[in-house]
Amino acid sequence: MRSEKDLTETLRAAADHAPDPGGLLAGVEGRRRRRRRRRTRGLAVVTAVAAVLAAGTVMAANGRQAAAPSPAARPFPQAVAVPLERAWPQAVVTMPGVRADGLFRFPVTTLDATRILVVAGPGMATIRAIEVYDTTTRTFREITGISTPPGMRTYRPQPPAHDGLNLAWHVNAVRKDGTQVREIWTVPLAGGEPRQVAAMTGEHLRIERIALDGDRIVWSERTGGVWWMPLAGGAPTRFPGSDGLHLVEWPWASDVADGEDRNQTRLVNLSTGRPSTRDVVAPPDVLRLRCGPSWCRGVRGGRTYLQRLDGGGAAEPPGLGLVPRLGDYPALDRFVVSSGGAVYDVRTGTLATSDRPGIWWGHEWSAEPAAIVYWAESLRDGYRVLNLAAVPPAQ
């Protein structure tokens, strides 16, 4: 079994030339900077984000300055701080961090209230297996192994997306002759042999996020635009009206890429054949606003700021503190997470806090806004995982 020192060195190497704030955190943050969606992202502890943000004028979708929102008809519930295990005891589980073969496990996202999608490898940049962790039986099931094909100089699989039936993931690879290639793979969630759907060179080298929609695979690219391809394989097709859009979570797309400081101004539904657009209204003193179908999060005055798409319900929940620098969209269109690991439920006003945060690795290392938050003090001791899909719809 590998030691904690081995893990530290592995993740530090994965961070390339990133500053080293200490072992595990350096690897995670370095990984997130490279993916820069998105997501891919291990989320390191962020303690002073808003200090570097300068207030700016936000423009609405019609090009005019957006007005400050009117008072909300249905205000956010008042935040009530509750210890994590007392707030949602059925949603907090532990998970081993190291396999018997010495590979390190990294939680990705939830499949449902009792199953967590996990990847394993020598480090976060070298995925070698995809697993499912059953939180009821406390057992793992390997869905598939991933090996480096002959002829590849580098081979970096990205965390998979799922739709309940299948998994899909893309691979950033460089052949030995120097050719860059982006592969797309799929495998049934029940298990089986993985199948290569595409191996693309040239035009489609900037895949940032991937999703599944029945019999097709969907992805967006860092230069903007959303594409799809049949699950059985075929030619890429761009969604009409998707120019400049970035996938958030199927079928939703945004007009801002991850890492941009400007506010989102549109949320677009691509599932209808003709893009259906909803405008986002933001006050001028809010930065980095990111919205799902109902809720938005951003930064105002150095604190986490929440609102609805139309600007109503504006709130800064006490105790939530800073917004994570790389954690943008609300998870399950319901939960927001602070840089210290506190989790706020916009439906109930519950603010779940942890008195044992340890090394908070994050909640945004997946192909969509991940529905888990996890902490680790030592991989030998494993993770504490909050499965947001196991939180009841009402408290």
SESE-937575 format. One line per 2 residues: for each residue x negated, y negated, z of N, C-alpha, C. Coordinates in pm, whole numbers. Layout:
<recs>
X Y Z X Y Z X Y Z ~ ...
</recs>
This chain:
<recs>
-85 120 0 0 0 0 -88 -124 0 ~ -46 -224 -72 -125 -346 -81 -107 -430 45
-208 -507 73 -206 -590 192 -147 -727 162 ~ -120 -801 271 -73 -939 255 -175 -1022 181
-304 -994 206 -409 -1067 136 -402 -1042 -13 ~ -373 -915 -53 -359 -884 -195 -249 -968 -258
-136 -978 -191 -24 -1055 -245 -61 -1201 -260 ~ -127 -1254 -160 -167 -1393 -167 -254 -1419 -288
-352 -1333 -310 -441 -1353 -424 -368 -1336 -556 ~ -274 -1240 -561 -199 -1218 -686 -117 -1340 -723
-43 -1395 -627 42 -1509 -655 -40 -1636 -679 ~ -154 -1645 -611 -239 -1762 -634 -292 -1760 -777
-328 -1643 -827 -375 -1632 -965 -265 -1668 -1062 ~ -141 -1629 -1028 -28 -1658 -1118 -1 -1806 -1129
-45 -1882 -1033 -19 -2026 -1034 -114 -2103 -1124 ~ -207 -2030 -1190 -304 -2093 -1278 -380 -2202 -1203
-368 -2327 -1249 -446 -2435 -1189 -363 -2518 -1092 ~ -252 -2465 -1046 -169 -2542 -953 -242 -2564 -822
-214 -2676 -753 -272 -2697 -620 -230 -2584 -529 ~ -312 -2549 -434 -285 -2436 -347 -242 -2483 -211
-109 -2492 -185 -62 -2531 -52 -65 -2416 44 ~ -109 -2298 -5 -119 -2186 88 -54 -2062 37
-135 -1970 -19 -94 -1834 -45 31 -1817 -126 ~ 134 -1765 -61 257 -1730 -130 321 -1849 -197
319 -1963 -130 386 -2080 -186 321 -2126 -315 ~ 190 -2115 -325 122 -2159 -447 165 -2077 -565
179 -1945 -545 219 -1860 -656 358 -1890 -704 ~ 448 -1909 -608 586 -1935 -645 601 -2067 -717
540 -2174 -661 555 -2305 -724 486 -2309 -859 ~ 370 -2241 -872 304 -2239 -1001 388 -2171 -1104
453 -2064 -1064 540 -1991 -1155 653 -2081 -1203 ~ 716 -2157 -1107 827 -2241 -1144 786 -2352 -1239
662 -2408 -1219 620 -2515 -1309 605 -2462 -1450 ~ 555 -2338 -1464 536 -2286 -1599 668 -2262 -1667
769 -2208 -1596 895 -2178 -1662 968 -2304 -1699 ~ 978 -2396 -1602 1031 -2530 -1622 1151 -2525 -1709
1232 -2438 -1658 1331 -2414 -1752 1334 -2502 -1860 ~ 1431 -2367 -1729 1463 -2305 -1603 1377 -2211 -1569
1486 -2231 -1556 1463 -2138 -1470 1375 -2050 -1518 ~ 1238 -2034 -1519 1204 -1950 -1417 1138 -2017 -1309
1181 -1958 -1198 1152 -2040 -1089 1142 -1968 -957 ~ 1036 -1960 -892 1024 -1935 -750 1022 -2070 -689
1096 -2088 -578 1114 -2224 -527 1037 -2239 -398 ~ 933 -2319 -399 853 -2340 -279 916 -2445 -191
870 -2453 -67 922 -2553 24 887 -2692 -28 ~ 988 -2779 -34 969 -2916 -81 1005 -3009 34
914 -3090 74 940 -3171 193 950 -3320 165 ~ 907 -3366 51 914 -3510 25 936 -3536 -122
1056 -3503 -169 1086 -3517 -311 1130 -3658 -344 ~ 1227 -3705 -269 1291 -3829 -308 1199 -3949 -299
1089 -3937 -227 999 -4051 -213 940 -4093 -346 ~ 934 -4001 -443 875 -4035 -572 979 -4071 -676
1107 -4069 -638 1211 -4098 -734 1245 -4246 -730 ~ 1251 -4309 -842 1288 -4451 -848 1430 -4464 -896
1505 -4551 -832 1644 -4569 -871 1650 -4628 -1011 ~ 1750 -4583 -1090 1764 -4633 -1225 1909 -4640 -1263
1939 -4712 -1371 2076 -4723 -1418 2114 -4598 -1492 ~ 2228 -4539 -1462 2277 -4419 -1526 2379 -4457 -1631
2367 -4395 -1748 2459 -4426 -1856 2562 -4315 -1870 ~ 2685 -4351 -1890 2791 -4253 -1913 2780 -4201 -2055
2862 -4098 -2088 2855 -4035 -2219 2885 -4134 -2331 ~ 2962 -4237 -2305 2996 -4333 -2410 2891 -4442 -2426
2777 -4429 -2350 2668 -4524 -2365 2679 -4644 -2273 ~ 2790 -4661 -2203 2807 -4774 -2112 2765 -4733 -1972
2728 -4831 -1892 2690 -4802 -1755 2810 -4747 -1680 ~ 2787 -4636 -1608 2896 -4575 -1534 2925 -4655 -1408
3051 -4670 -1379 3091 -4742 -1258 3082 -4650 -1138 ~ 3065 -4709 -1021 3065 -4630 -899 3201 -4562 -883
3203 -4438 -831 3328 -4367 -823 3425 -4430 -725 ~ 3552 -4417 -755 3654 -4464 -664 3665 -4368 -547
3723 -4411 -435 3737 -4321 -320 3810 -4193 -360 ~ 3761 -4081 -305 3817 -3952 -342 3954 -3932 -280
4046 -3874 -359 4177 -3841 -306 4167 -3724 -209 ~ 4073 -3632 -238 4052 -3515 -152 3906 -3514 -110
3872 -3577 1 3732 -3588 39 3672 -3453 77 ~ 3539 -3446 72 3469 -3325 117 3498 -3301 264
3502 -3174 305 3515 -3147 448 3392 -3198 523 ~ 3412 -3237 647 3301 -3277 731 3212 -3157 757
3080 -3174 737 2988 -3063 757 2984 -3020 903 ~ 2994 -2890 924 2984 -2831 1057 2867 -2735 1056
2759 -2769 1127 2639 -2686 1127 2661 -2561 1212 ~ 2633 -2445 1151 2650 -2317 1218 2529 -2230 1184
2469 -2158 1281 2359 -2066 1249 2401 -1966 1142 ~ 2308 -1933 1054 2336 -1851 938 2407 -1720 972
2353 -1645 1068 2410 -1515 1100 2547 -1525 1165 ~ 2578 -1641 1223 2710 -1658 1282 2811 -1710 1180
2762 -1789 1084 2852 -1843 982 2902 -1733 888 ~ 2809 -1654 836 2845 -1552 736 2771 -1421 765
2800 -1356 877 2722 -1237 915 2727 -1124 812 ~ 2840 -1111 742 2853 -1004 644 2770 -1029 519
2719 -1152 503 2645 -1188 381 2494 -1191 402 ~ 2447 -1169 524 2304 -1174 553 2250 -1032 571
2150 -997 491 2091 -863 495 1940 -875 495 ~ 1873 -765 526 1729 -757 512 1695 -666 395
1578 -687 336 1537 -609 221 1386 -587 224 ~ 1339 -464 206 1194 -440 202 1128 -518 90
1005 -563 113 936 -645 15 831 -572 -66 ~ 798 -447 -28 694 -372 -99 744 -231 -128
722 -184 -250 760 -47 -287 655 52 -239 ~ 692 180 -244 599 284 -202 475 288 -290
489 244 -418 374 244 -508 291 117 -498 ~ 326 29 -404 249 -93 -382 294 -213 -460
390 -198 -552 440 -314 -626 525 -402 -534 ~ 517 -531 -555 592 -626 -474 730 -649 -534
828 -659 -446 966 -684 -491 999 -832 -477 ~ 1080 -881 -575 1123 -1020 -575 1273 -1024 -604
1356 -1071 -511 1500 -1083 -538 1524 -1180 -652 ~ 1623 -1150 -735 1655 -1234 -851 1790 -1303 -833
1896 -1223 -823 2030 -1278 -806 2120 -1166 -755 ~ 2246 -1198 -736 2340 -1097 -690 2418 -1039 -808
2454 -912 -796 2547 -851 -891 2690 -862 -839 ~ 2705 -845 -709 2836 -858 -643 2810 -866 -493
2912 -843 -413 2901 -862 -268 2809 -761 -201 ~ 2776 -650 -268 2694 -546 -204 2571 -506 -284
2545 -572 -398 2430 -533 -481 2349 -655 -522 ~ 2217 -643 -510 2125 -750 -543 2032 -702 -653
2015 -785 -755 1924 -755 -865 1782 -793 -823 ~ 1688 -702 -844 1551 -716 -796 1454 -682 -909
1341 -752 -916 1232 -711 -1004 1112 -676 -918 ~ 1021 -596 -975 903 -553 -901 782 -557 -994
666 -588 -936 544 -592 -1013 426 -630 -927 ~ 306 -635 -985 188 -680 -910 200 -824 -866
280 -904 -939 304 -1044 -906 427 -1091 -980 ~ 465 -1216 -957 587 -1268 -1017 574 -1282 -1169
451 -1296 -1218 431 -1313 -1362 416 -1180 -1434 ~ 423 -1071 -1361 399 -939 -1422 506 -841 -1377
625 -855 -1428 736 -766 -1394 711 -629 -1456 ~ 723 -526 -1374 702 -390 -1421 822 -299 -1398
923 -348 -1330 1043 -267 -1306 1159 -358 -1268 ~ 1281 -313 -1299 1403 -381 -1258 1483 -285 -1172
1528 -330 -1057 1598 -246 -962 1728 -311 -916 ~ 1812 -230 -852 1929 -279 -781 1917 -235 -636
1937 -329 -545 1936 -298 -402 2079 -295 -351 ~ 2119 -182 -297 2251 -165 -238 2243 -206 -92
2310 -316 -56 2298 -368 80 2378 -287 181 ~ 2467 -199 132 2544 -114 223 2463 9 264
2401 75 166 2323 196 194 2176 166 221 ~ 2135 39 196 1995 -3 212 1902 81 125
1944 109 3 1863 188 -88 1846 115 -221 ~ 1738 149 -293 1709 92 -424 1736 195 -533
1780 146 -648 1792 228 -768 1719 157 -881 ~ 1623 225 -942 1550 165 -1053 1633 176 -1179
1656 63 -1243 1730 61 -1369 1639 97 -1484 ~ 1521 35 -1487 1426 62 -1594 1287 16 -1553
1189 82 -1607 1052 35 -1598 1020 -51 -1721 ~ 918 -135 -1708 874 -220 -1819 723 -206 -1831
677 -169 -1949 533 -155 -1971 489 -247 -2084 ~ 360 -277 -2087 305 -361 -2192 281 -279 -2317
343 -314 -2430 325 -238 -2553 182 -250 -2604 ~ 135 -151 -2680 3 -162 -2743 0 -282 -2837
-113 -344 -2846 -128 -457 -2936 -97 -591 -2875 ~ -65 -594 -2744 -33 -720 -2678 -150 -767 -2591
-187 -895 -2607 -290 -955 -2521 -229 -995 -2388 ~ -114 -1062 -2392 -41 -1095 -2270 105 -1054 -2290
171 -1020 -2178 308 -970 -2186 377 -1006 -2056 ~ 467 -1106 -2061 529 -1159 -1939 681 -1155 -1949
741 -1045 -1906 888 -1038 -1903 944 -1140 -1804 ~ 1059 -1197 -1840 1127 -1294 -1755 1244 -1224 -1683
1287 -1276 -1569 1396 -1212 -1494 1521 -1197 -1579 ~ 1593 -1086 -1562 1706 -1055 -1650 1834 -1130 -1614
1919 -1143 -1715 2058 -1186 -1698 2146 -1062 -1699 ~ 2269 -1076 -1649 2361 -961 -1647 2503 -1009 -1667
2588 -918 -1711 2731 -948 -1723 2817 -842 -1656 ~ 2755 -762 -1569 2826 -655 -1501 2816 -522 -1572
2782 -523 -1701 2767 -400 -1778 2626 -380 -1831 ~ 2564 -488 -1875 2431 -480 -1935 2338 -583 -1874
2209 -559 -1891 2106 -655 -1860 2040 -700 -1989 ~ 1991 -823 -1991 1912 -872 -2104 1802 -962 -2049
1685 -957 -2111 1575 -1043 -2070 1488 -1073 -2190 ~ 1413 -1181 -2181 1319 -1213 -2287 1177 -1204 -2233
1082 -1189 -2324 943 -1170 -2289 859 -1274 -2362 ~ 777 -1346 -2287 677 -1436 -2345 551 -1354 -2368
513 -1334 -2493 402 -1245 -2525 310 -1307 -2629 ~ 186 -1262 -2627 88 -1299 -2729 21 -1170 -2777
28 -1148 -2907 -36 -1031 -2965 -188 -1048 -2965 ~ -258 -937 -2984 -404 -942 -2981 -462 -1026 -3094
-384 -1044 -3202 -432 -1130 -3310 -402 -1278 -3285 ~ -346 -1310 -3167 -318 -1447 -3130 -178 -1495 -3163
-97 -1413 -3229 39 -1453 -3265 128 -1456 -3141 ~ 197 -1568 -3121 295 -1576 -3013 425 -1512 -3057
491 -1440 -2967 615 -1372 -3000 707 -1379 -2879 ~ 837 -1389 -2905 937 -1382 -2800 1026 -1263 -2828
1018 -1166 -2740 1099 -1046 -2753 1225 -1060 -2667 ~ 1333 -998 -2712 1456 -988 -2633 1488 -840 -2617
1515 -799 -2493 1542 -659 -2461 1674 -648 -2388 ~ 1732 -529 -2393 1856 -502 -2319 1854 -359 -2268
1931 -334 -2162 1948 -200 -2108 2081 -197 -2032 ~ 2154 -87 -2035 2277 -80 -1954 2245 -95 -1807
2332 -163 -1734 2312 -179 -1591 2311 -44 -1520 ~ 2381 53 -1576 2383 186 -1517 2250 258 -1533
2163 208 -1620 2033 270 -1643 2023 329 -1782 ~ 1903 363 -1821 1879 421 -1952 1753 364 -2014
1732 395 -2141 1614 346 -2211 1635 201 -2254 ~ 1543 112 -2223 1555 -26 -2272 1541 -30 -2423
1610 -124 -2485 1609 -134 -2632 1572 -277 -2671 ~ 1477 -289 -2765 1438 -419 -2814 1541 -470 -2915
1595 -589 -2888 1695 -648 -2975 1629 -736 -3080 ~ 1520 -805 -3043 1456 -896 -3136 1310 -915 -3097
1227 -950 -3195 1089 -992 -3175 1069 -1111 -3268 ~ 1073 -1232 -3212 1078 -1354 -3293 946 -1430 -3283
899 -1477 -3398 782 -1564 -3404 824 -1694 -3472 ~ 746 -1798 -3450 775 -1923 -3520 881 -2005 -3453
1004 -2002 -3508 1107 -2098 -3469 1156 -2084 -3326 ~ 1167 -1961 -3277 1235 -1939 -3148 1138 -1902 -3036
1031 -1979 -3023 931 -1950 -2921 957 -2022 -2789 ~ 1059 -2106 -2785 1080 -2189 -2667 1209 -2153 -2593
1238 -2024 -2583 1354 -1979 -2507 1338 -2022 -2362 ~ 1445 -2081 -2306 1438 -2126 -2166 1534 -2049 -2077
1648 -2006 -2131 1747 -1938 -2049 1827 -1842 -2136 ~ 1867 -1732 -2077 1934 -1627 -2153 2058 -1583 -2078
2160 -1536 -2151 2285 -1490 -2090 2345 -1381 -2179 ~ 2443 -1314 -2126 2518 -1212 -2200 2663 -1253 -2211
2720 -1226 -2327 2861 -1253 -2351 2919 -1136 -2430 ~ 2958 -1031 -2360 3016 -915 -2426 2917 -848 -2520
2945 -853 -2650 2861 -784 -2748 2755 -875 -2808 ~ 2723 -986 -2741 2618 -1073 -2793 2531 -1128 -2681
2409 -1165 -2718 2313 -1229 -2628 2308 -1376 -2663 ~ 2307 -1462 -2562 2308 -1607 -2581 2184 -1664 -2514
2124 -1765 -2576 2011 -1832 -2513 2004 -1978 -2558 ~ 1933 -2059 -2478 1904 -2196 -2519 1753 -2213 -2523
1711 -2320 -2591 1569 -2346 -2610 1532 -2482 -2555 ~ 1406 -2497 -2514 1365 -2618 -2444 1375 -2743 -2531
1373 -2725 -2661 1392 -2839 -2751 1538 -2875 -2770 ~ 1630 -2798 -2709 1773 -2821 -2722 1835 -2729 -2825
1960 -2693 -2803 2031 -2602 -2891 2057 -2468 -2825 ~ 2176 -2412 -2852 2215 -2283 -2795 2241 -2187 -2911
2188 -2065 -2899 2191 -1967 -3005 2253 -1837 -2954 ~ 2296 -1753 -3048 2344 -1620 -3011 2299 -1518 -3114
2299 -1392 -3071 2260 -1280 -3155 2339 -1158 -3109 ~ 2385 -1073 -3201 2456 -952 -3159 2371 -866 -3067
2435 -805 -2970 2363 -717 -2878 2296 -602 -2954 ~ 2353 -566 -3068 2295 -460 -3150 2177 -508 -3233
2152 -641 -3235 2044 -697 -3315 2098 -769 -3437 ~ 2017 -854 -3496 2059 -930 -3612 1994 -1066 -3615
2046 -1154 -3699 1987 -1287 -3715 2041 -1383 -3610 ~ 1956 -1473 -3557 2004 -1575 -3463 2100 -1672 -3531
2204 -1714 -3458 2301 -1810 -3508 2318 -1921 -3406 ~ 2310 -2046 -3451 2327 -2158 -3358 2476 -2185 -3336
2515 -2209 -3211 2651 -2249 -3181 2678 -2386 -3243 ~ 2790 -2402 -3312 2824 -2534 -3367 2835 -2637 -3255
2779 -2755 -3280 2790 -2863 -3182 2700 -2848 -3061 ~ 2602 -2755 -3065 2517 -2733 -2948 2385 -2807 -2954
2366 -2892 -3054 2241 -2967 -3064 2216 -3046 -2936 ~ 2095 -3034 -2883 2058 -3108 -2762 2111 -3050 -2633
2179 -2935 -2639 2236 -2876 -2518 2143 -2768 -2461 ~ 2160 -2747 -2329 2080 -2647 -2257 2175 -2561 -2174
2161 -2431 -2188 2248 -2338 -2119 2232 -2352 -1968 ~ 2342 -2357 -1899 2343 -2356 -1753 2381 -2217 -1705
2496 -2174 -1742 2550 -2042 -1707 2666 -2019 -1803 ~ 2659 -1911 -1879 2760 -1890 -1982 2902 -1902 -1924
2991 -1981 -1992 2975 -2047 -2122 2936 -2194 -2114 ~ 2882 -2240 -2000 2860 -2382 -1978 2720 -2425 -2022
2714 -2543 -2084 2587 -2602 -2125 2584 -2749 -2087 ~ 2463 -2801 -2067 2443 -2938 -2023 2361 -3014 -2126
2366 -3146 -2118 2288 -3228 -2212 2154 -3270 -2153 ~ 2111 -3209 -2043 1977 -3236 -1988 1904 -3104 -1965
1774 -3109 -1985 1690 -2991 -1961 1641 -2993 -1817 ~ 1600 -2877 -1769 1542 -2869 -1636 1414 -2951 -1633
1394 -3020 -1522 1274 -3100 -1508 1293 -3245 -1547 ~ 1402 -3277 -1617 1429 -3417 -1652 1485 -3490 -1531
1445 -3616 -1515 1495 -3696 -1404 1629 -3763 -1435 ~ 1664 -3775 -1562 1789 -3844 -1594 1910 -3759 -1557
2022 -3825 -1542 2145 -3758 -1500 2209 -3684 -1617 ~ 2278 -3578 -1584 2365 -3511 -1680 2485 -3599 -1709
2525 -3607 -1836 2642 -3686 -1872 2752 -3602 -1934 ~ 2722 -3477 -1971 2824 -3391 -2033 2811 -3249 -1982
2923 -3181 -1969 2929 -3037 -1945 3014 -2979 -2057 ~ 2957 -2885 -2132 3020 -2836 -2254 3051 -2688 -2241
3175 -2650 -2275 3218 -2510 -2279 3203 -2460 -2422 ~ 3115 -2362 -2442 3084 -2311 -2576 3164 -2187 -2613
3253 -2142 -2528 3322 -2015 -2551 3446 -2030 -2639 ~ 3484 -2153 -2670 3612 -2176 -2737 3603 -2183 -2889
3484 -2162 -2946 3468 -2176 -3090 3432 -2318 -3127 ~ 3511 -2414 -3079 3478 -2555 -3091 3438 -2606 -2953
3320 -2668 -2941 3275 -2712 -2808 3378 -2801 -2739 ~ 3406 -2768 -2614 3497 -2847 -2532 3414 -2924 -2429
3418 -3056 -2437 3328 -3140 -2358 3401 -3209 -2244 ~ 3337 -3209 -2127 3385 -3285 -2012 3278 -3386 -1975
3316 -3513 -1964 3220 -3618 -1929 3193 -3616 -1779 ~ 3070 -3653 -1743 3029 -3664 -1604 3018 -3812 -1569
3083 -3855 -1462 3078 -3993 -1416 2989 -4000 -1293 ~ 2887 -4087 -1298 2793 -4096 -1187 2770 -4241 -1150
2757 -4272 -1021 2721 -4408 -981 2578 -4440 -1020 ~ 2543 -4568 -1037 2411 -4604 -1088 2296 -4571 -995
2320 -4546 -866 2210 -4521 -774 2187 -4373 -747 ~ 2247 -4287 -828 2229 -4142 -814 2132 -4093 -921
2041 -4004 -883 1941 -3949 -974 1957 -3797 -985 ~ 1913 -3743 -1099 1906 -3600 -1123 2038 -3529 -1096
2149 -3589 -1136 2280 -3527 -1114 2294 -3407 -1206 ~ 2336 -3292 -1147 2355 -3168 -1220 2491 -3110 -1181
2572 -3075 -1280 2711 -3039 -1255 2747 -2903 -1313 ~ 2823 -2827 -1235 2890 -2708 -1283 3034 -2744 -1318
3121 -2645 -1331 3258 -2673 -1373 3335 -2766 -1281 ~ 3303 -2767 -1151 3377 -2851 -1057 3289 -2948 -980
3172 -2901 -936 3092 -2978 -842 2959 -3019 -902 ~ 2909 -3133 -853 2779 -3186 -895 2691 -3208 -772
2561 -3200 -794 2465 -3234 -690 2359 -3323 -749 ~ 2304 -3412 -667 2198 -3501 -712 2125 -3558 -593
2057 -3670 -613 1980 -3735 -507 2023 -3882 -501 ~ 2053 -3930 -381 2082 -4071 -360 2018 -4113 -228
1931 -4213 -236 1865 -4262 -116 1782 -4158 -46 ~ 1726 -4064 -121 1640 -3962 -62 1714 -3847 2
1845 -3836 -21 1923 -3729 39 2005 -3658 -68 ~ 2045 -3535 -36 2135 -3462 -123 2268 -3535 -135
2313 -3550 -259 2439 -3619 -288 2530 -3523 -365 ~ 2659 -3520 -329 2756 -3431 -391 2875 -3511 -443
2933 -3463 -552 3055 -3524 -605 3121 -3426 -701 ~ 3245 -3460 -742 3309 -3387 -851 3267 -3448 -984
3300 -3381 -1095 3258 -3431 -1225 3309 -3572 -1252 ~ 3429 -3602 -1206 3487 -3732 -1235 3441 -3840 -1139
3347 -3808 -1051 3295 -3905 -955 3367 -3904 -823 ~ 3479 -3834 -811 3552 -3828 -686 3485 -3738 -584
3528 -3751 -459 3479 -3664 -353 3335 -3687 -315 ~ 3279 -3804 -342 3138 -3829 -315 3106 -3810 -167
2995 -3744 -139 2957 -3718 -1 2808 -3689 9 ~ 2753 -3716 126 2617 -3679 161 2625 -3603 293
2644 -3472 288 2668 -3395 411 2555 -3411 512 ~ 2586 -3455 634 2481 -3468 737 2416 -3333 762
2285 -3334 776 2213 -3211 807 2163 -3137 686 ~ 2210 -3173 566 2165 -3100 446 2029 -3151 400
2003 -3280 420 1870 -3332 392 1837 -3340 245 ~ 1711 -3312 213 1660 -3330 78 1710 -3222 -18
1729 -3263 -142 1761 -3167 -246 1632 -3102 -293 ~ 1630 -2970 -318 1509 -2906 -371 1473 -2964 -506
1346 -2982 -531 1301 -3045 -655 1340 -2964 -777 ~ 1343 -2833 -766 1371 -2749 -882 1503 -2674 -870
1576 -2696 -763 1705 -2631 -748 1815 -2728 -784 ~ 1880 -2709 -899 1965 -2814 -952 2114 -2787 -935
2167 -2689 -1009 2311 -2671 -1019 2367 -2598 -897 ~ 2489 -2634 -854 2551 -2561 -744 2569 -2413 -780
2539 -2325 -686 2553 -2181 -708 2700 -2142 -694 ~ 2748 -2062 -786 2887 -2017 -788 2983 -2136 -787
2935 -2251 -833 3014 -2374 -835 3070 -2404 -697 ~ 2989 -2375 -594 3040 -2386 -458 2934 -2418 -353
2812 -2364 -369 2709 -2375 -267 2593 -2463 -313 ~ 2540 -2545 -221 2418 -2620 -247 2319 -2588 -136
2190 -2595 -172 2084 -2552 -81 1985 -2665 -64 ~ 1943 -2690 60 1847 -2797 87 1706 -2743 78
1608 -2835 83 1468 -2795 76 1425 -2718 200 ~ 1499 -2728 308 1466 -2652 428 1542 -2522 440
1625 -2491 340 1696 -2364 342 1836 -2370 397 ~ 1884 -2487 439 2022 -2497 483 2114 -2484 361
2229 -2419 381 2323 -2393 271 2458 -2456 307 ~ 2511 -2537 215 2637 -2605 238 2744 -2549 146
2859 -2516 204 2974 -2464 129 3073 -2578 110 ~ 3089 -2622 -16 3175 -2737 -41 3322 -2705 -18
3359 -2578 -17 3500 -2542 3 3542 -2555 148 ~ 3451 -2520 239 3490 -2513 380 3421 -2616 467
3316 -2682 414 3241 -2776 494 3142 -2711 587 ~ 3120 -2580 574 3025 -2510 660 2883 -2538 615
2798 -2575 709 2656 -2594 683 2581 -2485 759 ~ 2537 -2382 688 2469 -2268 749 2320 -2297 756
2264 -2286 875 2124 -2318 897 2050 -2197 949 ~ 1919 -2195 928 1836 -2084 972 1737 -2132 1076
1726 -2061 1187 1627 -2095 1287 1498 -2017 1264 ~ 1495 -1932 1158 1375 -1854 1125 1351 -1864 974
1323 -1984 924 1307 -1997 779 1185 -1926 724 ~ 1077 -1914 806 957 -1850 757 905 -1922 633
860 -1846 535 822 -1901 407 944 -1893 318 ~ 1005 -2006 291 1126 -2005 208 1085 -1999 63
1112 -1889 -2 1071 -1872 -140 1172 -1930 -235 ~ 1297 -1928 -202 1389 -1998 -287 1510 -1919 -331
1583 -1978 -424 1707 -1916 -470 1728 -1936 -619 ~ 1626 -1979 -692 1648 -2016 -830 1547 -1948 -922
1526 -1820 -905 1434 -1748 -992 1514 -1644 -1069 ~ 1606 -1691 -1149 1694 -1599 -1220 1737 -1665 -1350
1816 -1592 -1429 1860 -1643 -1558 1984 -1731 -1548 ~ 2028 -1761 -1428 2142 -1849 -1406 2131 -1903 -1264
2209 -2003 -1225 2203 -2048 -1086 2229 -1931 -992 ~ 2126 -1887 -924 2131 -1761 -851 2220 -1769 -727
2291 -1662 -700 2383 -1657 -587 2320 -1590 -467 ~ 2189 -1609 -451 2121 -1562 -330 2026 -1671 -282
1998 -1668 -152 1891 -1746 -93 1810 -1647 -11 ~ 1677 -1658 -14 1599 -1561 61 1479 -1626 126
1436 -1565 236 1325 -1613 317 1232 -1496 345 ~ 1104 -1526 370 1010 -1421 409 900 -1483 493
870 -1420 606 755 -1458 685 634 -1373 645 ~ 662 -1250 603 559 -1157 560 628 -1049 477
568 -1013 364 630 -908 283 631 -774 355 ~ 539 -754 445 540 -629 523 665 -621 610
716 -737 649 840 -741 726 963 -753 637 ~ 943 -779 507 1053 -787 412 1120 -924 412
1232 -929 343 1308 -1053 325 1432 -1056 413 ~ 1475 -1177 446 1613 -1202 486 1682 -1260 363
1794 -1202 325 1863 -1243 203 2006 -1284 237 ~ 2045 -1402 190 2183 -1446 200 2248 -1422 65
2342 -1329 59 2414 -1298 -63 2540 -1385 -67 ~ 2536 -1490 -147 2647 -1586 -149 2774 -1524 -204
2763 -1419 -284 2880 -1351 -336 2955 -1275 -227 ~ 2891 -1257 -112 2955 -1187 0 3018 -1283 99
3007 -1414 75 3072 -1512 163 3219 -1517 129 ~ 3308 -1502 226 3453 -1503 198 3496 -1632 128
3599 -1625 50 3645 -1744 -23 3697 -1853 69 ~ 3733 -1821 192 3778 -1923 287 3741 -1876 425
3710 -1970 512 3673 -1939 650 3782 -1990 745
</recs>
